[in-house]
Amino acid sequence: MLVHEFLETTTGKHPDKIAIVAGARRLTYREIDGDANRLAHALARTGVRKGDRVIVFLDNSPEAVVSIFGILKADAVFIVVNPTTKAEKLAYIVDNCHACALITHRNKWNIVQETVSSVQSLASVILPGEKKEDDTRTSRPVRTVGWNDSLDECPASPPPRTAIDIDLAALIYTSGTTGNPKGVMLTHRNMVSASTSITTYLENVESDIILDVLPLSFDYGLYQVIMSAQFGGTVVLEKSFLYPYTVIQLLKRECVTGLPIVPTIAAILLQMTDLKNDRFEHLRYITNTAAALPVNHIRGLQETFPKAKFYSMYGLTECKRVSYLPPEELERRPKSIGKGMPNEQVYLVDEQGRTITEPGVVGELVVRGANVMKGYWELPDETDRMLRPGPFPWEKVLHTGDLFTMDAEGFLYFVSRKDDIIKSRGEKVSPREVENALYELPGIAEAAVVGIPDSLLGEAIKAYVVLQQGVTLTDDDIIAHCKSRLEDFMVPKIIEFRASLRKTSSGKISKLGL
């Protein structure tokens, strides 16, 4: 089974069923599948071949969904990049994965133009959006074509394929401790396995309608589209949760049955006290991942949405999902993130790699299953650090780097991370990447970035800054600079000025006590 066969199978069963709702647009499975076929042909005409990487740099939209499936139908590999990404980081990703094509909206052309000038692999750009008299010239030859023009010239029949399930389907870039994002390599088999396991425990059915406000660059948001295509549901696609009351009205109007959230969204929902006056009769379940919710938040959501089952979950990009807590266990163990999901095994190991069998002992979580990534793109040392020999000679297993305890019944409880990656607004943030951006601002002598507990964000990003002698900078100066360099979710919420920062014996900044 290949990922895009989910779409094709459902199209064969229910061609006229609504697959995507996006604002006033309602697209059927037949329309999504037909446009994905056309895009696959168009990509082939531009020179995209099996295994080539294609960037999707779009807001949540039908075009983004079509792009993902169209790239897969071309036997290529898709990379969805957060739409708030700046040119420098976009160029890094394009250059790192040697992408040959990029799909982006015309309103992002200035960023793309800057990117094109600093990379060599990019040969073509496809531009959805209304054609304007904009200047699409670049500093080096790159073919630019309009979305409608490309699709109109191509047939709606499926292209020939040679991909099999061990071929790469996606690269998902996630923050690394070095400051540069790492490309997580996911095969069709990885993604099909993860999607099948999740839809199994969520008991998804064709009548399910999922409200997706999470960016498709975030695997949690991406999989809502993939899973819905698998079980034949409908995705109501929104760009963000920026206007909560508008989203809630949409949830009621579309009779949404499934709502994936992160702690930030949970905190906002709990501040909307008037929601308790509604019954939300259609909402069947709510899922949460990215960071554990405080118990009082879980209780508050249960009061607000009394008919919805609540699933606490844990995962990481390297295997998509690890565990879930069955809703009926919430009362007994509200702090647990559950057990390993179907078709997966999890266990804890000590620092010597020995399996821990005694309940309550802290150990590193290890995951084995078909959902575990192939590795990090062109990072063999990083891959070997995460993927190590397992209990059987034919396998490698994922060492998550996260510390847990396990009770006598096999339920997991998060303790801490072994690295300093911050999880804020559901996204992974590398402190090093934020620190690098801070050091680009003239006048900053030293900087240290940490995550601090935050009821709204899960973790808030806090920057400690030491200024050069005689320099005056304000919080607003620093935050404005970060906004010009970083994605929205990476911008520090708090700036604290210090006269100095403590150092280790080797002269490095110590974050102990920050």
Summary of the structure (lengths in Angstrom):
residues: 514
radius of gyration: 22.9
end to end distance: 48.5
largest distance: 70.0
contacts: 1713
relative contact order: 0.09
helix: 32%
strand: 27%
